[in-house]
Amino acid sequence: MHQDATAHTAIRIRPGVEDDLQQLTDIYNHYVTGTPATFDVEPVRIEDRRQWLADHPATGRHRLLVAHEADTVLGYITSSALRPKQAFETSVETSVYLSPHHTGRGLGTLLYRALFEALADEDVHRAYAAITQPNEASMRLHERLGFRPAGIHREVGRKFGTYWDVAWCEKPLRQAPQNTPDNPTLASEV
């Protein structure tokens, strides 16, 4: 699907598959047990992740892309449903998780670019990211990729005995045609 252009590495990005589940779960559980980046508080099991994998097929709005080098998963990115109600279906929430041994290599940018490329032909209007604060590296990554602040939920989650703020960022992915029956003028324009 997408390959890193640097000469010193053979990083590839592809859709996630069942054989990735152990490594994907290990990466995610690092963030569950050691950081406030996700609000899961108990490690997840591979069995729990099978439905998650099925919810992120190789096509459609909701994707799972994996960065790998040989047989090692370096990180992954998802686009998932923002909210379950139908009117939200053209908005996705993105999440990116990197192996703690492979941060600082530009993998987050590489994964996001591949995700945006994969979603280019899908009916996705906006991408959102929820970033537990403080997280300057993630905020800088999202800003570089064109996300802009959309608000902060103050003390919205409690983990490790602390209440955490979550910053929401948004990125327009597609301009909707205006004034058609399926795409009426935005309420903010009225």
C-alpha positions as CSV (number, residue, x, y, z in Angstrom):
1,M,0.0,0.0,0.0
2,H,2.6,2.6,1.1
3,Q,6.3,2.3,1.7
4,D,8.6,4.7,3.5
5,A,10.9,6.5,1.2
6,T,14.0,6.4,3.4
7,A,16.8,4.2,2.1
8,H,17.8,2.7,5.4
9,T,14.6,0.9,6.2
10,A,11.9,-1.4,4.7
11,I,8.9,-0.1,6.6
12,R,5.7,-1.0,5.0
13,I,2.1,-0.2,5.7
14,R,-0.8,-2.5,5.1
15,P,-4.2,-3.4,6.5
16,G,-4.1,-5.2,9.8
17,V,-4.7,-9.0,9.8
18,E,-5.4,-11.7,12.3
19,D,-1.7,-12.7,12.5
20,D,-1.0,-9.1,13.9
21,L,-3.3,-9.4,16.9
22,Q,-0.7,-10.5,19.4
23,Q,1.7,-7.6,18.6
24,L,-1.2,-5.1,18.2
25,T,-2.5,-6.1,21.6
26,D,1.0,-5.9,23.2
27,I,1.4,-2.3,21.8
28,Y,-2.0,-1.2,23.0
29,N,-1.6,-2.8,26.5
30,H,1.6,-0.8,26.9
31,Y,-0.5,2.4,26.7
32,V,-3.3,0.8,28.9
33,T,-1.0,-0.1,31.8
34,G,1.6,2.7,31.6
35,T,0.0,5.8,30.3
36,P,-3.2,7.8,30.3
37,A,-3.3,7.9,26.5
38,T,-6.2,5.5,26.5
39,F,-8.9,5.3,29.1
40,D,-9.0,1.5,29.2
41,V,-7.7,0.7,32.7
42,E,-7.3,-3.1,32.4
43,P,-5.2,-4.9,29.7
44,V,-7.2,-6.2,26.8
45,R,-7.0,-9.8,25.7
46,I,-6.5,-11.0,22.1
47,E,-10.0,-12.5,22.3
48,D,-11.3,-9.1,23.0
49,R,-9.5,-7.6,20.0
50,R,-11.0,-10.0,17.4
51,Q,-14.2,-8.0,17.1
52,W,-12.2,-4.8,17.0
53,L,-10.2,-6.2,14.1
54,A,-13.4,-7.3,12.3
55,D,-14.8,-3.8,12.8
56,H,-11.8,-2.4,10.8
57,P,-11.7,-4.1,7.4
58,A,-9.4,-3.4,4.5
59,T,-12.0,-1.2,2.8
60,G,-14.6,1.3,4.0
61,R,-14.5,4.2,6.4
62,H,-13.2,2.3,9.4
63,R,-9.7,1.0,8.8
64,L,-6.8,-0.5,10.6
65,L,-3.4,0.1,9.0
66,V,-0.2,-1.5,10.4
67,A,3.4,-0.3,10.0
68,H,5.7,-3.2,10.0
69,E,9.3,-4.0,9.3
70,A,9.8,-7.7,8.4
71,D,7.6,-9.6,10.9
72,T,7.6,-6.8,13.5
73,V,4.6,-4.5,14.0
74,L,6.0,-1.0,14.7
75,G,2.6,0.7,15.2
76,Y,-0.9,1.1,13.9
77,I,-3.6,3.6,13.1
78,T,-7.4,3.3,13.1
79,S,-10.3,5.2,11.8
80,S,-13.4,4.3,13.8
81,A,-17.0,5.5,14.2
82,L,-17.1,8.8,16.0
83,R,-20.5,8.1,17.5
84,P,-23.0,5.4,16.8
85,K,-25.9,7.5,15.4
86,Q,-26.3,7.6,11.7
87,A,-25.8,11.3,11.2
88,F,-22.2,10.9,12.4
89,E,-21.3,8.3,9.8
90,T,-19.2,10.6,7.7
91,S,-17.0,11.5,10.7
92,V,-14.3,9.2,12.0
93,E,-12.2,9.1,15.2
94,T,-8.6,8.4,14.5
95,S,-6.1,6.7,16.9
96,V,-2.5,6.0,16.4
97,Y,-0.3,3.8,18.7
98,L,3.4,3.1,18.2
99,S,5.5,0.5,19.8
100,P,7.5,2.2,22.6
101,H,10.7,1.0,20.9
102,H,9.9,2.7,17.6
103,T,8.8,6.2,18.5
104,G,10.5,9.3,17.1
105,R,11.0,7.7,13.6
106,G,8.2,9.5,11.8
107,L,5.9,6.5,12.0
108,G,2.9,8.5,13.2
109,T,3.2,10.8,10.2
110,L,3.7,7.8,7.8
111,L,0.6,6.0,9.2
112,Y,-1.6,9.1,9.1
113,R,-0.6,9.8,5.4
114,A,-1.4,6.2,4.5
115,L,-4.8,6.5,6.3
116,F,-5.7,9.7,4.6
117,E,-4.8,8.2,1.3
118,A,-6.9,5.1,2.0
119,L,-9.9,7.2,3.0
120,A,-9.6,9.6,0.0
121,D,-12.3,7.7,-1.9
122,E,-14.5,7.0,1.0
123,D,-17.4,9.2,2.1
124,V,-15.6,10.7,5.1
125,H,-16.0,14.4,5.8
126,R,-14.0,14.9,8.9
127,A,-11.4,13.1,11.1
128,Y,-11.2,13.7,14.8
129,A,-8.6,12.8,17.4
130,A,-9.0,12.7,21.1
131,I,-5.7,13.4,22.9
132,T,-5.3,13.0,26.6
133,Q,-3.4,16.0,28.0
134,P,-0.6,16.7,28.4
135,N,0.8,15.1,25.3
136,E,2.9,17.7,23.4
137,A,4.3,15.2,20.9
138,S,0.8,14.0,19.8
139,M,-0.5,17.6,19.7
140,R,2.4,18.6,17.4
141,L,1.9,15.6,15.2
142,H,-1.8,16.4,14.7
143,E,-1.1,20.1,14.1
144,R,1.6,19.2,11.4
145,L,-1.0,17.0,9.7
146,G,-3.6,19.8,9.5
147,F,-5.7,19.0,12.5
148,R,-7.0,22.0,14.5
149,P,-8.3,22.4,18.0
150,A,-12.0,21.6,18.4
151,G,-12.3,21.8,22.2
152,I,-11.2,20.3,25.5
153,H,-13.2,18.0,27.8
154,R,-12.0,18.9,31.2
155,E,-11.3,16.1,33.7
156,V,-13.3,13.7,31.6
157,G,-11.6,10.5,32.6
158,R,-10.0,9.2,35.8
159,K,-7.0,6.9,35.5
160,F,-4.1,6.2,37.9
161,G,-6.0,8.2,40.5
162,T,-5.9,11.4,38.4
163,Y,-8.5,13.2,36.4
164,W,-7.4,13.8,32.8
165,D,-8.4,16.4,30.2
166,V,-8.9,15.3,26.6
167,A,-8.2,17.7,23.7
168,W,-10.3,17.2,20.6
169,C,-8.8,18.0,17.2
170,E,-10.4,17.9,13.9
171,K,-9.3,17.8,10.2
172,P,-11.5,18.3,7.2
173,L,-11.0,15.5,4.7
174,R,-13.6,16.3,2.1
175,Q,-15.6,19.3,1.2
176,A,-19.3,18.4,0.9
177,P,-21.2,19.8,-2.1
178,Q,-23.6,22.5,-0.9
179,N,-27.3,23.0,-1.4
180,T,-28.3,19.5,-2.6
181,P,-31.0,17.4,-0.9
182,D,-28.3,15.1,0.6
183,N,-25.9,17.9,1.5
184,P,-27.9,21.0,2.5
185,T,-26.4,24.2,3.6
186,L,-24.6,23.8,6.9
187,A,-26.6,25.1,9.9
188,S,-23.7,27.4,10.8
189,E,-24.2,29.1,7.4
190,V,-27.9,29.9,7.9
